[in-house]
Amino acid sequence: MRPKIRLDALAKDLYTLRLRGIYIDWNKCAFEKLCMLKLDGLHVLHVAEFEQALVASPMLQVLEVTCSRLYGERTSAKLVALPRLKALRLIDMDAALGTIVDMLEPGDYTTELNVSSLQDVTSPLVSKEAWIQELQRVVPKMCHVTVLGINNELYALEGASFLSIITALPDLITLRLQGLPLQPKPILALEKILQSLPQINKLQMTDVCISDADTFQGVIERCAVERIELINCSVFLDGEMLRIERGTPLYKWAVESAPRVSILSE
């Protein structure tokens, strides 16, 4: 049993609460003014406690859950209503993704979904195929997915099953890729996604390694995305991987021929 801190004396006056690896006694808290709740790295949170946190936060506008796992069963089949919710962010989740989506009442809020490496977010006993099937079940239930992030998982671009999930998101306007090696096949798969979802207006790529600059440039020049950000990205050139920065061919191309492309560093 992990130790819990007590917030009951402060709860009613909190507007923002972020817990990272810290557990509290939700049953003793009434968050009358809480507008933003962020939970990060809670690996043994009982589903009943999570539900109580939502029920106790009637003014909640932003709910963000990152790298957390829920265990146990719900005691009620009644959906949890968050009438003031504006944004739901689910980042690098495992099976808890479906649990959260299934318990929330649909609304007008937007959803940001971030899918990380399938080896990281699933149990070793859960196959990649089973995880994809769970996403196929859960994602259509999500309300207004406007942002999709894909981290360290090349299969998300190359796998036909995952492509069917992405292309079924009518409200998607921002696509984020991080930590991916972009060879010609996934680059062309990316083009297929952008063609299938012309409403995407922002493509953000972070720590991405581009192995074929010509293929990548062609895809970018053909796509209709309004804004493309390359953050700490690299390109394979003349037998070595080089950071895309001032003085490199891809940087020069972006400056001279692709005004929609921004080369950034963090």
N, C-alpha and C positions, 0 to 999 in steps of 0.2 A: 504494500500500500504506500503510495507516494504521499509525502506530507502536503498539506494544503494550507494556504494562507487565508486569513479572514479579511474580507473587504466589506462586511455588512455595514459597518459604521460609515463608510465612505460611498457606498454604492449609489445612494440616491442623488449624490451631487456630481457624479462622473459624467462627462460628455464623451470621452474617448478612453478606451481600455485596450491595451495590447499586452497579451500574455505570451511569453516565449519560454516553453518548458516549465511553466509555473502553473500550479493547480490551485483552485479556490473552491470553497464550499458554495456552489451555486444555489443550493436550496435556501440559504439564509440571506440571499441578496435580492434587492428590488432596484433595478436600474431604471429609475423613473425618467431620467434625462439622457440616457446613453444613446448617442447617435452613431458611434463607430466602434465596432468590436473586431479585433484582430487576434486570431489564435494561431500560434506557430509552434510546431514541434511538440504537440501534445499527443504522445503515443499510446496513452492508456486512459483515454477519456470515455467514460460510459455514455452511451447514446442518450440515456435518460437525463444525465447532467447537461449534455449539450442542448437537449430540447428545453430543459428548464432555463438555461441561459437565454434562449430566444424568447420564451414566454415571459420572462422577467424583464424584457427590454422592448416595451411597446413603441418607443420612439426611434428604434434602430433604423438608420438610413444606409449604412455601409457594413457589410459582413464579409470578412476575409478570413479564410481558413487555409493554412499552409502546412504541408508535411505533417498532418495529424491523422491519427487513427481512432476510430470509434469501435467499441466493443459492446456486447450485450444486445438486448432486444428492446424495441419500443413497447411501452405499456398501453399505448392507444393508437388506433389507426387514424385518428383525426389529424388532418393536415394543420401545420403550424402557420398561422397568418401573421405576416409582417407588413401591415398596410402602408407603412412609410418607407419601406426599403426601396432604395434607388440603385444600389450596386451590390452584386454578389460576386466575390472573387474566390475561385477554387483553384489552388496552386499546388501542383505536385502531390496529388492525393492518390490513395489506393482505393480499396473497396469502400471506404467512407464516402467517396464521391457519390455513389448511388444512394447510400443511406441518406445523405443530406438532401439530394435532389428529390428523393421520394417523399421526404417529410414536409417539404415546403409547399405552401399553397402558391399556385401560379399567380404572377402579378405583372406589373408594367416595368419592373426593374430590369436592368441590363446585367449580363453575366460575362465575366472574364474567366476563361478556362485555360489552365496551363498544364500540359501533359509532359511529364519528364520521362527519363529512361525507364522502359518497362521493367528492366531488371531492378531498378531502385524502388519503384512504387508498388510492386507486387510481391507476394510471398513466393519463395522458391517453389512452392507446391502449385502455384497458379501459372498456367502456361500463357504465352503471349497471345495465343488464339482466344483463350478464355477472357483475357483482359480486353481484347478488341471487341468480343461479343458483348461484354458488359458496357463498353463505351457505346456500342451500337444501340443498346437498350436505353441507356441513360441520356445521352446527348440530345435526342429528339424531344425529351421532356423538359430540357432547359429553356428558360425564358430569355429570348433576345440575346443570344451569344454574339457580342460585338467584337470581342478580342479573343484570339486563339494563339497560345504560345506552345511551341514544340521544342523541348530541350533534350539534346543528347540522344535523340531517337530517330535514326535514319529511316527505320521501317515506316514511320509515320508518313514519309513522302513517297516511298517506293511501294508500300503495300496497298493493293487495290481496295481491301476492306476499309483501311483507314481513310483512303481518299474518298470513299463513299460517305464517310462520316463528315469530313470537312466540307464537301460540296453540297451537303444538305443543311448548311447553316445560312439561311437567307439574310440574316442581319449582320453577318461578319464584315467588318470594315478594316480591322487591323490584324495582320498576320505577323507573328514574331517567331524567328528561328534562332536557336542558340546552341553553340557547341556541336555543329554538324559539319561533317566533311562533304562538301558539295562536288560530286563527280558528275559527268555528263548526264547519267540516267536520272538522279534526283533533281538536277537542274531542270531537265525537261519535264519531270513530274511536277515541279513547282510551276512551270509555265502552264501546265494543264489546269492546275488549281486556280491560277489567276485568270485564265480564260473562262473557267466555269463560274467564277464568282467576280464578275466585273465591278461589283460594288466595293470591293476591297480598294481602299484609297491610301493605305500605308503598309509598307513592307519593312520590317525592322529585323536586321540580321546582326547578331552579336557573337563574337568569337567563332565565326564560320570560316572554314578553310575551303577556298575555291580552287579546284584542281584544273579547270579548263576555262580560262579567262574569255576566250572567243565565244564559247557556247553561252557563258553567263551574260556577256555583253549583248549577245543577240536576243536572249530572253528578255532582258531589261528594256532593250530598245523596242521590242514588239509589244510589251505589256502596256496597259493603260493606267497602271498605278500612279497616283499623283505624287507620292513621296516615298523615297527609298532611303533608308539609313543603314550604313555599314559601320558598325561599331567594333573596333579592335579586330577587324577581319584580316585574313591573309590570303595570298594567292600563290599557287605553285608555278614558278617561273624559272626556266633554265636549270632545272634539277634541284631547286631548293624552294622552301616555303618562305615567302617574304611578307612582312606586314604591309598592308596597303596604306601608304603614307606619301607625303609630298615627295615628288621625284620618281615615283614608280609609274609604269605605264597605265595601270588601272586608275590611279589617282588622276593622271593627266586626262584620260578618257572621260572620267566623271566631270571634271572641271570644264572641259572644252565641248563635250558632245552630249552630256547627260545632266542637264541642270536640275533634274528631279532627284539626282543622287547626292547624298551628303556623306562625306567620309568623316567619321567621328572617332574619338578615343576617350576612354574613361580612366 
